[in-house]
Amino acid sequence: MTRHGKNCTAGAVYTYHEKKKDTAASGYGTQSVRLGKDAIKDFDCCCLSLQPCRDPVVTGDGYLYEREAILEYILHQKTEIAKKMKAYEKQKRALKSEGQLESSSSEREKIEKFKKKEGSIVSKPINPFVSGQTKEAPSPNGSVSSVGSFSSASTSTESSSSSSLPSFWIPSLTPEAKPTMLKKPSKAVTCPMSGRPLKMSDLITVRFTPLDPSLDRVSLLTRQDRYVCAVTKDTLGNSVPSAVLKPSGVVVTLECVEKLIRKDMINPVSGENLAEKDIIVLQRGGTGFAGSGVHLCAKEARPVMQA
């Protein structure tokens, strides 16, 4: 146990700080750590590469991506869907052929049963005093042999030879090994963040307004404050809610949207009329003190000692 504070060795109170310190040192119990600012993605970074975007695009849900990264992701998803669809079609053809074989085998069994029944019909009268199972047939040399016992023995040997035991030392032939049934894959490509269907035509080009137009890209990325609102020139950041105007792709603050744009629904940059769907709110990570749609507390579950 952790030592009590200075001049408090006689205290009977187990403080919260001492409890947390003992929990971290013992290796038992659930630990929770609050994420800092360095663990949160900036508002102008790609959701896939986590790097500042050079050619940013945004989806209808407000998730920002690098154009090259999201196009590569869409192409990868399409190839994966094509592979899954090919495997599903192969399984479908195999099941169809198995069904045809089963139907043909069932028809063959019906024919064999019919032939056996027809062959059992005899024209001569049967001796009622001799049963068919214990019927004795005389042999050419005068000895008597049991026909029923011979037929039962022959059928038992045939059935034992026809049945084959599974191979327990081969994983694919064990009795428990069954082929996994594939489900029909969806042909829609989904967004990696929201999970909704995503098309290339749904991507909207974003045009950030730099803080200083004279700066090149390298010097712009080294600055903490890189972009400003296209209308009010306020500095943009994770703590400033922002929105993208769909027709022009410019980025403005939500305060500008509420106070200026929603009054007449006209784009102040291009002068075009706007609809409610043309205002796309950007998803941001927030700061280290307040989150915006993200969980800032990380938990690790560990074994718990019980009395």
HELIX and SHEET records of a PDB file:
HELIX    1   1 TYR A   16  SER A   26  1                                  11    
HELIX    2   2 LYS A   37  ALA A   39  5                                   3    
HELIX    3   3 ARG A   67  GLY A  119  1                                  53    
HELIX    4   4 VAL A  147  SER A  162  1                                  16    
HELIX    5   5 PRO A  171  LEU A  173  5                                   3    
HELIX    6   6 MET A  200  ASP A  202  5                                   3    
HELIX    7   7 ARG A  217  LEU A  221  1                                   5    
HELIX    8   8 LEU A  254  CYS A  256  1                                   3    
HELIX    9   9 VAL A  257  ILE A  261  3                                   5    
HELIX   10  10 ARG A  262  ASP A  264  1                                   3    
HELIX   11  11 GLU A  276  ASP A  278  5                                   3    
SHEET    1   A 2 GLN A  31  ARG A  34  0                                        
SHEET    2   A 2 CYS A 297  GLU A 300 -1                                        
SHEET    1   B 3 LEU A  64  GLU A  66  0                                        
SHEET    2   B 3 PRO A  56  VAL A  58 -1                                        
SHEET    3   B 3 ILE A 204  THR A 205 -1                                        
SHEET    1   C 2 GLU A 136  PRO A 138  0                                        
SHEET    2   C 2 VAL A 144  SER A 146 -1                                        
SHEET    1   D 2 THR A 209  PRO A 210  0                                        
SHEET    2   D 2 TYR A 227  VAL A 228 -1                                        
SHEET    1   E 3 VAL A 251  THR A 253  0                                        
SHEET    2   E 3 SER A 242  LEU A 245 -1                                        
SHEET    3   E 3 ILE A 279  VAL A 281 -1                                        
END                                                                             
